Amino acid sequence: MKAVLRGGGIRALILDLDNTLYTHPAYAAFQEDVLVEALARERGEDAATTAALLARMRAEREAAGLGRTSLGHLTAELGFDIATSVRWREELIEPADWLAPDPRLDGALGLLAGRFALALVTNNPRSVGEKSLEALGARGRFAAVVGLDCTMESKPSPEPFRHAARLLGAEYGQCVSIGDRWDVDLAPALELGMGAILVEGVEEVYGLPEYFGVPL
């Protein structure tokens, strides 16, 4: 766990979903693959060709010093807007097929929710985020869920973080973003003046109440 905090006065935690609140490599791979397949069908080519194109686009961004971006933004560059990406995700991703209740996660989040307001920020649509929390048995712990369709911007855009702070009624300096990807989940929040905690998976989320000194 790696943290950059701004001092006291923390009121809100903004958590990532995939590979943060659960660890399921096969599900993470499925979400990418099923969207690549949808894009390939629309482009009239096979999935391998589309995947290779996306890999080249990502490599070109890295070489140009532009950093990482989301699959939704890459899809938009190819002529399919964010609304289309939202529709594909809602149609093709069913969290309950992959996720199961995690009482340990719910317990940790329950302790955190007793001290902080919690928001989920996901690059999937809000409905997929809601269904994911329901499948994990933790929906009741979150005061807000921000999905791709809430701002039509995906991380690493700062707008989803701004929107989460507004929904929680917190200043940026009172928020801490928690996720598994520094450049996507944390760097945009840090630029807004939020704190940030890098986790390697749900096992480290279990330890957050102790990290924050929340009585067990």
C-alpha beads as a LAMMPS data file, in Angstrom:
LAMMPS data file: protein, C-alpha beads

216 atoms
215 bonds

1 atom types
1 bond types

-500.0 500.0 xlo xhi
-500.0 500.0 ylo yhi
-500.0 500.0 zlo zhi

Masses

1 110.0

Atoms # bond

1 1 1 0.000 0.000 0.000
2 1 1 1.351 3.425 -1.004
3 1 1 -0.291 6.645 0.169
4 1 1 -0.072 10.360 -0.534
5 1 1 -2.272 12.163 1.993
6 1 1 -2.863 15.881 2.461
7 1 1 -3.063 15.925 6.251
8 1 1 -6.131 15.798 8.471
9 1 1 -9.712 16.646 7.691
10 1 1 -10.505 13.602 5.547
11 1 1 -14.259 13.315 5.093
12 1 1 -14.689 11.137 2.004
13 1 1 -13.165 8.103 0.318
14 1 1 -13.533 7.591 -3.435
15 1 1 -12.949 3.961 -4.355
16 1 1 -12.243 2.250 -7.653
17 1 1 -14.066 -1.008 -8.407
18 1 1 -12.234 -3.450 -10.681
19 1 1 -9.136 -5.016 -9.110
20 1 1 -9.714 -2.868 -6.025
21 1 1 -12.931 -4.108 -4.376
22 1 1 -12.413 -7.560 -5.814
23 1 1 -9.539 -9.517 -7.328
24 1 1 -10.658 -11.586 -10.333
25 1 1 -8.194 -11.576 -13.266
26 1 1 -10.496 -13.632 -15.495
27 1 1 -13.354 -11.150 -15.056
28 1 1 -11.053 -8.206 -15.720
29 1 1 -9.866 -9.865 -18.938
30 1 1 -13.431 -10.689 -19.964
31 1 1 -14.527 -7.067 -19.659
32 1 1 -11.790 -5.954 -22.038
33 1 1 -12.273 -8.851 -24.447
34 1 1 -16.047 -8.523 -24.768
35 1 1 -15.762 -4.820 -25.594
36 1 1 -13.017 -5.430 -28.129
37 1 1 -15.252 -8.054 -29.761
38 1 1 -18.153 -5.580 -29.911
39 1 1 -15.912 -2.952 -31.485
40 1 1 -14.571 -5.491 -33.980
41 1 1 -18.094 -6.468 -35.048
42 1 1 -18.998 -2.828 -35.675
43 1 1 -15.794 -2.316 -37.672
44 1 1 -16.357 -5.490 -39.673
45 1 1 -13.098 -7.144 -38.679
46 1 1 -11.930 -9.952 -36.414
47 1 1 -11.209 -9.336 -32.723
48 1 1 -7.480 -10.013 -33.094
49 1 1 -7.159 -7.241 -35.675
50 1 1 -9.020 -4.775 -33.463
51 1 1 -6.984 -5.762 -30.406
52 1 1 -3.767 -5.187 -32.350
53 1 1 -5.003 -1.750 -33.451
54 1 1 -5.828 -0.765 -29.874
55 1 1 -2.416 -1.969 -28.719
56 1 1 -0.752 0.230 -31.353
57 1 1 -2.847 3.222 -30.318
58 1 1 -1.866 2.724 -26.683
59 1 1 1.800 2.353 -27.595
60 1 1 1.688 5.535 -29.675
61 1 1 0.169 7.449 -26.770
62 1 1 2.875 6.192 -24.430
63 1 1 5.609 7.087 -26.927
64 1 1 4.162 10.597 -27.275
65 1 1 4.179 11.044 -23.512
66 1 1 0.380 11.206 -23.299
67 1 1 0.057 8.467 -20.701
68 1 1 -2.661 5.868 -20.425
69 1 1 -6.274 6.368 -21.362
70 1 1 -9.414 4.289 -21.118
71 1 1 -10.771 1.808 -23.632
72 1 1 -13.821 4.057 -23.925
73 1 1 -11.691 6.972 -25.084
74 1 1 -9.830 4.792 -27.583
75 1 1 -13.164 3.535 -28.896
76 1 1 -14.287 7.150 -29.308
77 1 1 -11.145 7.916 -31.318
78 1 1 -12.249 5.176 -33.694
79 1 1 -15.621 6.833 -34.237
80 1 1 -17.824 5.186 -31.603
81 1 1 -18.857 7.682 -28.952
82 1 1 -19.019 7.243 -25.180
83 1 1 -22.778 6.662 -25.329
84 1 1 -22.132 3.650 -27.553
85 1 1 -19.542 2.348 -25.112
86 1 1 -22.055 2.752 -22.286
87 1 1 -24.643 0.751 -24.223
88 1 1 -22.236 -2.074 -25.037
89 1 1 -21.157 -2.365 -21.405
90 1 1 -24.729 -2.409 -20.120
91 1 1 -25.673 -5.105 -22.630
92 1 1 -22.595 -7.324 -22.309
93 1 1 -21.384 -7.164 -18.693
94 1 1 -23.304 -8.946 -15.943
95 1 1 -21.371 -8.726 -12.644
96 1 1 -23.439 -11.390 -10.892
97 1 1 -22.054 -13.957 -13.334
98 1 1 -18.582 -13.334 -11.912
99 1 1 -18.791 -11.861 -8.419
100 1 1 -20.076 -13.224 -5.113
101 1 1 -20.787 -11.683 -1.702
102 1 1 -17.631 -10.840 0.239
103 1 1 -18.513 -10.461 3.942
104 1 1 -14.971 -9.399 4.783
105 1 1 -15.161 -6.565 2.249
106 1 1 -18.570 -5.505 3.505
107 1 1 -17.277 -5.489 7.061
108 1 1 -14.295 -3.307 6.174
109 1 1 -16.440 -0.903 4.181
110 1 1 -18.985 -0.778 6.976
111 1 1 -16.295 0.360 9.400
112 1 1 -15.044 2.967 6.942
113 1 1 -18.587 4.200 6.241
114 1 1 -18.995 4.868 9.944
115 1 1 -16.347 7.599 9.689
116 1 1 -16.218 8.634 6.023
117 1 1 -18.669 9.137 3.171
118 1 1 -17.912 6.534 0.490
119 1 1 -18.264 6.887 -3.274
120 1 1 -17.553 4.399 -6.030
121 1 1 -16.077 5.699 -9.292
122 1 1 -16.006 3.211 -12.163
123 1 1 -15.353 3.408 -15.901
124 1 1 -18.328 1.121 -16.392
125 1 1 -21.853 2.573 -16.484
126 1 1 -23.454 3.408 -13.157
127 1 1 -25.839 0.455 -13.473
128 1 1 -22.894 -1.956 -13.804
129 1 1 -21.257 -0.368 -10.764
130 1 1 -24.476 -0.739 -8.785
131 1 1 -24.859 -4.370 -9.852
132 1 1 -21.239 -5.065 -8.931
133 1 1 -21.693 -3.712 -5.413
134 1 1 -24.907 -5.700 -5.056
135 1 1 -23.133 -8.876 -6.181
136 1 1 -20.364 -8.216 -3.632
137 1 1 -22.948 -7.605 -0.920
138 1 1 -21.705 -4.072 -0.256
139 1 1 -24.116 -1.674 -2.002
140 1 1 -25.431 -0.193 1.243
141 1 1 -22.019 1.129 2.228
142 1 1 -21.810 3.705 -0.573
143 1 1 -23.427 7.117 -0.517
144 1 1 -22.768 7.629 -4.234
145 1 1 -21.917 5.643 -7.361
146 1 1 -20.366 7.474 -10.308
147 1 1 -20.293 5.651 -13.629
148 1 1 -19.256 6.423 -17.180
149 1 1 -22.742 7.687 -18.036
150 1 1 -22.780 10.179 -15.150
151 1 1 -20.207 12.504 -16.712
152 1 1 -19.588 10.898 -20.134
153 1 1 -15.916 11.020 -19.165
154 1 1 -13.869 8.067 -17.938
155 1 1 -10.818 7.967 -15.719
156 1 1 -8.124 9.282 -16.021
157 1 1 -10.259 12.351 -16.714
158 1 1 -10.645 14.295 -13.453
159 1 1 -14.358 14.901 -14.053
160 1 1 -15.617 11.664 -12.400
161 1 1 -13.649 12.594 -9.274
162 1 1 -15.090 16.104 -9.288
163 1 1 -18.578 14.664 -9.637
164 1 1 -18.045 12.217 -6.760
165 1 1 -16.854 15.020 -4.476
166 1 1 -19.910 17.107 -5.375
167 1 1 -22.250 14.217 -4.621
168 1 1 -20.578 13.649 -1.250
169 1 1 -20.587 17.349 -0.401
170 1 1 -16.830 17.318 0.208
171 1 1 -14.023 19.642 -0.798
172 1 1 -11.297 18.049 -2.909
173 1 1 -8.800 18.337 -0.073
174 1 1 -11.156 16.324 2.137
175 1 1 -11.228 13.371 -0.281
176 1 1 -8.921 10.386 -0.737
177 1 1 -8.994 8.310 -3.922
178 1 1 -8.241 4.595 -3.540
179 1 1 -7.450 2.308 -6.462
180 1 1 -5.040 -0.133 -8.066
181 1 1 -3.766 2.048 -10.957
182 1 1 -1.664 5.067 -10.141
183 1 1 -2.056 6.828 -13.492
184 1 1 -5.787 6.162 -13.836
185 1 1 -7.227 6.094 -10.311
186 1 1 -4.841 8.298 -8.346
187 1 1 -2.945 10.803 -10.499
188 1 1 -6.108 12.702 -11.602
189 1 1 -7.290 12.904 -7.996
190 1 1 -3.920 14.174 -6.827
191 1 1 -4.042 16.903 -9.471
192 1 1 -7.329 18.083 -7.948
193 1 1 -5.744 18.249 -4.506
194 1 1 -7.156 14.975 -3.188
195 1 1 -5.180 12.387 -1.306
196 1 1 -4.494 8.985 -2.835
197 1 1 -3.856 5.415 -1.749
198 1 1 -2.547 2.746 -4.124
199 1 1 -3.711 -0.783 -3.324
200 1 1 -2.795 -4.054 -5.005
201 1 1 -6.198 -5.660 -4.576
202 1 1 -9.025 -6.316 -2.175
203 1 1 -6.737 -7.802 0.489
204 1 1 -5.335 -4.324 1.084
205 1 1 -8.839 -2.816 1.152
206 1 1 -9.599 -5.152 4.050
207 1 1 -6.822 -3.402 5.965
208 1 1 -7.999 0.171 5.371
209 1 1 -9.968 0.515 8.645
210 1 1 -6.811 -0.278 10.600
211 1 1 -4.792 2.050 8.376
212 1 1 -7.163 4.917 9.136
213 1 1 -7.337 4.023 12.818
214 1 1 -11.026 3.105 12.724
215 1 1 -11.946 1.062 15.845
216 1 1 -12.614 -2.544 14.908

Bonds

1 1 1 2
2 1 2 3
3 1 3 4
4 1 4 5
5 1 5 6
6 1 6 7
7 1 7 8
8 1 8 9
9 1 9 10
10 1 10 11
11 1 11 12
12 1 12 13
13 1 13 14
14 1 14 15
15 1 15 16
16 1 16 17
17 1 17 18
18 1 18 19
19 1 19 20
20 1 20 21
21 1 21 22
22 1 22 23
23 1 23 24
24 1 24 25
25 1 25 26
26 1 26 27
27 1 27 28
28 1 28 29
29 1 29 30
30 1 30 31
31 1 31 32
32 1 32 33
33 1 33 34
34 1 34 35
35 1 35 36
36 1 36 37
37 1 37 38
38 1 38 39
39 1 39 40
40 1 40 41
41 1 41 42
42 1 42 43
43 1 43 44
44 1 44 45
45 1 45 46
46 1 46 47
47 1 47 48
48 1 48 49
49 1 49 50
50 1 50 51
51 1 51 52
52 1 52 53
53 1 53 54
54 1 54 55
55 1 55 56
56 1 56 57
57 1 57 58
58 1 58 59
59 1 59 60
60 1 60 61
61 1 61 62
62 1 62 63
63 1 63 64
64 1 64 65
65 1 65 66
66 1 66 67
67 1 67 68
68 1 68 69
69 1 69 70
70 1 70 71
71 1 71 72
72 1 72 73
73 1 73 74
74 1 74 75
75 1 75 76
76 1 76 77
77 1 77 78
78 1 78 79
79 1 79 80
80 1 80 81
81 1 81 82
82 1 82 83
83 1 83 84
84 1 84 85
85 1 85 86
86 1 86 87
87 1 87 88
88 1 88 89
89 1 89 90
90 1 90 91
91 1 91 92
92 1 92 93
93 1 93 94
94 1 94 95
95 1 95 96
96 1 96 97
97 1 97 98
98 1 98 99
99 1 99 100
100 1 100 101
101 1 101 102
102 1 102 103
103 1 103 104
104 1 104 105
105 1 105 106
106 1 106 107
107 1 107 108
108 1 108 109
109 1 109 110
110 1 110 111
111 1 111 112
112 1 112 113
113 1 113 114
114 1 114 115
115 1 115 116
116 1 116 117
117 1 117 118
118 1 118 119
119 1 119 120
120 1 120 121
121 1 121 122
122 1 122 123
123 1 123 124
124 1 124 125
125 1 125 126
126 1 126 127
127 1 127 128
128 1 128 129
129 1 129 130
130 1 130 131
131 1 131 132
132 1 132 133
133 1 133 134
134 1 134 135
135 1 135 136
136 1 136 137
137 1 137 138
138 1 138 139
139 1 139 140
140 1 140 141
141 1 141 142
142 1 142 143
143 1 143 144
144 1 144 145
145 1 145 146
146 1 146 147
147 1 147 148
148 1 148 149
149 1 149 150
150 1 150 151
151 1 151 152
152 1 152 153
153 1 153 154
154 1 154 155
155 1 155 156
156 1 156 157
157 1 157 158
158 1 158 159
159 1 159 160
160 1 160 161
161 1 161 162
162 1 162 163
163 1 163 164
164 1 164 165
165 1 165 166
166 1 166 167
167 1 167 168
168 1 168 169
169 1 169 170
170 1 170 171
171 1 171 172
172 1 172 173
173 1 173 174
174 1 174 175
175 1 175 176
176 1 176 177
177 1 177 178
178 1 178 179
179 1 179 180
180 1 180 181
181 1 181 182
182 1 182 183
183 1 183 184
184 1 184 185
185 1 185 186
186 1 186 187
187 1 187 188
188 1 188 189
189 1 189 190
190 1 190 191
191 1 191 192
192 1 192 193
193 1 193 194
194 1 194 195
195 1 195 196
196 1 196 197
197 1 197 198
198 1 198 199
199 1 199 200
200 1 200 201
201 1 201 202
202 1 202 203
203 1 203 204
204 1 204 205
205 1 205 206
206 1 206 207
207 1 207 208
208 1 208 209
209 1 209 210
210 1 210 211
211 1 211 212
212 1 212 213
213 1 213 214
214 1 214 215
215 1 215 216
